[in-house]
Structure formats: structure tokens, C-alpha cells
């Protein structure tokens, strides 16, 4: 599975390593290949997953604001519902193409 931004692979992982939640593929943080994640002040709390941490991605000198998000400490019930611990896994904005 690859996450591609403007023709550049920014994350890549085996399909078995990603987790599909509500139509979004969540990648392990170690799968980031290009760019630097910078914590964003954007706040969001999902009613069933918990507090999200947004990140901007700096790639080739350009900052892509709030391009990724993760749930550092999802609710235990969310982990149970998903069936896997997705703590810290990254999902990407729809402007990022995700696929094989």
C-alpha cells in the first residue's frame, strides 16, 4: 500500500500492516518515506476513536497543512471495535492518493 502526494511516495507499507478504518488506510508511523511530519495545533476529537493529532507534512520545501492525522491514545473501545491497536498510525487527507 502506498500513499502518494503529487507523484511522490510519502508512505509505503505491506497491506497487512495498514488498518482500514472508515474508508481511510492507516499506516504505521515508520512507513513514512519522504517528508517531515510537524505537529499541527488543529484539534479534533472523534466520538468513538478519541483525540486526534494532526500533522503538516513538509516535502521539498513546501508545507502541506494538516495532511495527516493519528490517534496517539485511542479509546480502548475503539481498539476493540477495530480489532487492532492503531495508536500512532497515520491516515492522510484525500489529496493523497492511497492504493496498491
N, C-alpha and C positions, 0 to 999 in steps of 0.2 A: 504494500500500500504506500502511495506517495502523496505528499502534499506539495503542490506546485504553485508558485506565485510568479506571475509574469515570466513564465518559461524556466524558472529556476526551482529545482527541487530543494525545498526547505526542511522537509522531514521525510523519513523513509523507515518503514518497519514491516516485518512479516505480517500478513493478515491476522495471524493468530495472536500477535502482540497488541493489536489495536482493539478497542472496545467500541461497539456501536451503541450509542445512546441517543434516542430521539432524532435519528437521522444523521447524527454527527459522528464521525470517526475520531475517537480519542487516541492519540499517540503517546507512547511512553516519552517522558521528557528527554531521555537520552537519544531519541530518534532524530532530534533536531540536527540538520546537516549544514545549513547555511543561515547566516544572520545571527543577530544577538537579541535575546528577549530582554525587555526592560519593563519592570513592573509599572502598571498604569494605576492612576488614582480612581479609575472608574469602579463604581461599586454596583454589585448585583447579588441578590440572594434568591436562589431558586427555592420555591416552596418545598420541594422534595429532595433536592440534592444538597442544598446548603449554600454557604457563601462562596462566590466565585472570585478568583483573582484574575484580572485582565492583564494582558501584556501587549506592548507595542513591539514590533519587530523592526530592527534596524538592519537593512540589507543594502549593500552597495551605496552607503551614504544617505539612503532615504529612510525615513521613519514612517512605518505603516501603523497608525494608531489603532489600538485595541484589536489587533489582528488575531490574537489567540486568547484563550482563557483556560483555566483549570480550576479544579476544586481541591485545594490543598488538604482539607479535612472534611470530606463529605459526611453527611449524616450516616450513622450505622444502618439505618433503614434503607438508605439509597444504595449502599453497597450490597445489602441483602437483595434488594429489588433487581439490581443489575446482575448480580451473581458473581461479581469480581470487584476487587478493590481498585478503584480508579483514581485514588489520591494522587494528585500531581500530574495526571495525564493531560495532554494538551489537545484542545479542539480548535478549529480555525474558522474564521469568518468565511462566508460564502464566496468572497472574491478569490479565495484559494481553491484551486481545483484539487479534489481528493479522489483518488481512484487507483486502479492497479498500475 
